[in-house]
Amino acid sequence: MIPFSNLQKILFILHLFFFIIFSKKEIFAAADRSAIRVGECMIYKITWLNFYAGDSVMKIDDTTLNNNEKYYKLITETTSSKYVSFFYPVRDKIISLVDQENFFFFFYDKDLNEGNFI
Protein backbone atom coordinates (compact mmCIF):
# COMPACT_ATOMS: atom_id res chain seq x y z
CA MET A 1 0.00 0.00 0.00
CA ILE A 2 1.36 3.42 -0.98
CA PRO A 3 1.20 6.00 1.84
CA PHE A 4 -0.74 9.17 0.99
CA SER A 5 0.36 12.65 1.98
CA ASN A 6 -2.06 14.94 3.81
CA LEU A 7 -2.51 17.03 0.64
CA GLN A 8 -3.48 13.93 -1.32
CA LYS A 9 -5.99 12.96 1.37
CA ILE A 10 -7.56 16.42 1.34
CA LEU A 11 -7.80 16.44 -2.46
CA PHE A 12 -9.32 12.97 -2.45
CA ILE A 13 -11.95 14.00 0.10
CA LEU A 14 -12.82 17.21 -1.78
CA HIS A 15 -13.21 15.38 -5.09
CA LEU A 16 -15.15 12.57 -3.44
CA PHE A 17 -17.51 15.21 -2.04
CA PHE A 18 -18.05 16.75 -5.49
CA PHE A 19 -18.43 13.32 -7.08
CA ILE A 20 -21.12 12.30 -4.59
CA ILE A 21 -22.98 15.59 -4.89
CA PHE A 22 -22.88 15.87 -8.67
CA SER A 23 -23.38 12.20 -9.54
CA LYS A 24 -26.71 11.79 -7.75
CA LYS A 25 -29.40 13.06 -10.11
CA GLU A 26 -32.18 12.44 -7.59
CA ILE A 27 -30.50 14.72 -5.05
CA PHE A 28 -30.82 17.67 -7.42
CA ALA A 29 -34.28 16.78 -8.71
CA ALA A 30 -35.91 18.69 -5.85
CA ALA A 31 -32.95 20.94 -5.05
CA ASP A 32 -32.66 24.57 -6.02
CA ARG A 33 -30.31 24.66 -9.01
CA SER A 34 -29.32 28.23 -8.20
CA ALA A 35 -27.16 26.79 -5.41
CA ILE A 36 -24.48 26.14 -8.04
CA ARG A 37 -23.17 29.39 -9.45
CA VAL A 38 -20.81 29.74 -12.37
CA GLY A 39 -17.82 31.74 -11.25
CA GLU A 40 -17.98 30.49 -7.68
CA CYS A 41 -14.52 30.07 -6.17
CA MET A 42 -13.58 28.34 -2.92
CA ILE A 43 -10.12 28.89 -1.47
CA TYR A 44 -8.70 26.57 1.17
CA LYS A 45 -5.58 27.17 3.23
CA ILE A 46 -3.86 23.85 3.93
CA THR A 47 -2.02 23.41 7.22
CA TRP A 48 -0.11 20.54 8.72
CA LEU A 49 0.71 20.60 12.45
CA ASN A 50 -0.28 24.30 12.52
CA PHE A 51 2.22 25.00 9.74
CA TYR A 52 1.04 26.61 6.49
CA ALA A 53 1.50 23.96 3.79
CA GLY A 54 -0.24 25.46 0.73
CA ASP A 55 -3.48 26.44 -0.97
CA SER A 56 -6.23 24.65 -2.82
CA VAL A 57 -8.59 26.59 -5.10
CA MET A 58 -11.81 25.14 -6.47
CA LYS A 59 -13.67 27.01 -9.24
CA ILE A 60 -16.85 26.43 -11.23
CA ASP A 61 -16.86 27.62 -14.84
CA ASP A 62 -19.45 27.33 -17.62
CA THR A 63 -18.57 25.34 -20.74
CA THR A 64 -20.43 24.56 -23.95
CA LEU A 65 -19.06 21.80 -26.15
CA ASN A 66 -19.46 21.27 -29.91
CA ASN A 67 -22.73 19.38 -29.50
CA ASN A 68 -24.28 22.46 -27.75
CA GLU A 69 -24.56 20.64 -24.44
CA LYS A 70 -23.79 22.73 -21.38
CA TYR A 71 -21.40 21.53 -18.71
CA TYR A 72 -20.02 22.82 -15.45
CA LYS A 73 -16.25 22.86 -15.53
CA LEU A 74 -14.90 22.10 -12.04
CA ILE A 75 -11.27 23.12 -11.65
CA THR A 76 -9.21 22.31 -8.57
CA GLU A 77 -5.65 23.60 -8.30
CA THR A 78 -3.44 22.79 -5.33
CA THR A 79 -0.01 24.27 -4.70
CA SER A 80 2.35 23.83 -1.81
CA SER A 81 3.89 26.79 -0.01
CA LYS A 82 7.40 27.98 -0.79
CA TYR A 83 8.84 26.21 2.26
CA VAL A 84 7.02 22.93 1.73
CA SER A 85 7.97 23.03 -1.96
CA PHE A 86 11.62 22.93 -0.94
CA PHE A 87 11.05 19.39 0.39
CA TYR A 88 7.94 18.23 -1.44
CA PRO A 89 6.65 20.45 -4.27
CA VAL A 90 2.97 20.07 -5.16
CA ARG A 91 1.40 21.54 -8.31
CA ASP A 92 -1.81 19.62 -8.96
CA LYS A 93 -4.62 20.49 -11.34
CA ILE A 94 -7.82 18.49 -11.68
CA ILE A 95 -10.51 19.30 -14.24
CA SER A 96 -13.97 17.71 -14.33
CA LEU A 97 -16.87 18.37 -16.70
CA VAL A 98 -20.33 17.80 -15.22
CA ASP A 99 -23.53 17.86 -17.27
CA GLN A 100 -25.64 20.86 -16.17
CA GLU A 101 -28.94 19.10 -16.79
CA ASN A 102 -28.36 15.65 -15.25
CA PHE A 103 -25.23 16.26 -13.15
CA PHE A 104 -23.36 13.29 -14.62
CA PHE A 105 -19.60 13.38 -15.07
CA PHE A 106 -18.58 13.70 -18.71
CA PHE A 107 -14.81 14.22 -18.49
CA TYR A 108 -12.10 13.99 -15.85
CA ASP A 109 -8.44 15.00 -16.17
CA LYS A 110 -5.90 14.82 -13.38
CA ASP A 111 -2.47 16.44 -13.74
CA LEU A 112 -0.42 15.57 -10.64
CA ASN A 113 2.97 17.13 -10.06
CA GLU A 114 4.05 16.07 -6.58
CA GLY A 115 7.52 15.49 -5.22
CA ASN A 116 9.41 13.29 -7.67
CA PHE A 117 6.16 12.16 -9.32
CA ILE A 118 5.92 14.47 -12.35
N, C-alpha and C positions, 0 to 999 in steps of 0.2 A: 504494500500500500504506500502510495506517495504522500508524504505530509504536505498539507496545504498551509500557506501563509495566512495571516489574519486578513490581508487585503483580498486574497482569493476567496476566503470564506464570506466576507462582506459582499463581494461582487456576486457570488453564487446566491446568497440570500436575496439580494435586491432583484436579480433576474428571475429567481424562482417566484418571488412576489408578483412581478409583472406577468410572468407566464401564467400563473394561477388566475390572476385577475382578468387578463385579456383572453384567455383560452376558454373561459366558461361563458358561452353565449346566453345561457339562462340567467346568469347573474345580472347581465345588462338588459335583459328583456324588460324588466320593470324599473330599472335604474334610470336616473336622469343623465342623459348623454352629455349634458353641458358640464359634467364633472371633469371631463377630459378636455383640456384646452390646448389648442395648438400654440406653441410658443412658451408653454410652461417649462420652467427650469428649476430643478432641485439641486442644491449644492450641499454636499456632505463633507465635513472635516473629519478625517480619519486619524484616530489617536491609538497609540499602543503604550500601555503602562504610563498614561498621562503625558506622553511624548507625541508631539505633532508628527504624523507619518505621511500625510498627503491629503489630496482632495479627490472626490468623485463627483462628477457632474452628470445629471440625467436630464435630457431635453426631449420634448415632443415636437416634431415638425410635421407638416402636411406634405404629402407626396401624391402625385397622380402619375400612373404608369401609362404606357402606350395604349393599353386596352381601356383607358378612361375610367379605371377603377381607382377609388381613393383609398389611401392607406395612411396610417399614422407611422411616422418614422421615429422610432425610439433610439436615441443615441446615448450611450453611457461612456464617458471617458474618465479614466482613473490615472492619476499621476502621483508619484511619490515625492516627498519633499526633497529639498536639496541635500540635506544631511542623510536621509535614508537612501537616496539615490547613490550616494558614495559607496554604500555596501550592497544595496539591492535595488537597482533602478526598476521602476514600474511605469510603463506607458501603454496602457490598455485602451482599446476602443472596441465597443460592441455595438452593432447596428442591427435592429430588428424592424421589419415591416409588418404591421398588423392591419388587417382589413377593417375599415371604419364601420362597415355595416354589420358584419358578423363577429368581429373581434377574433378572427383566426390568424395565426402566424402565417405569413407568406414567405418571408425571407429572414435569414439569420446569418450574420457575419461576425466573427470574433477574431480580432487582431491583438494577440497577446505579445507584449514585449516586457518580459520580467527577468531580472537577473541575467543569467547566461542563456535563457530560453528566448531567442529572438527569431 
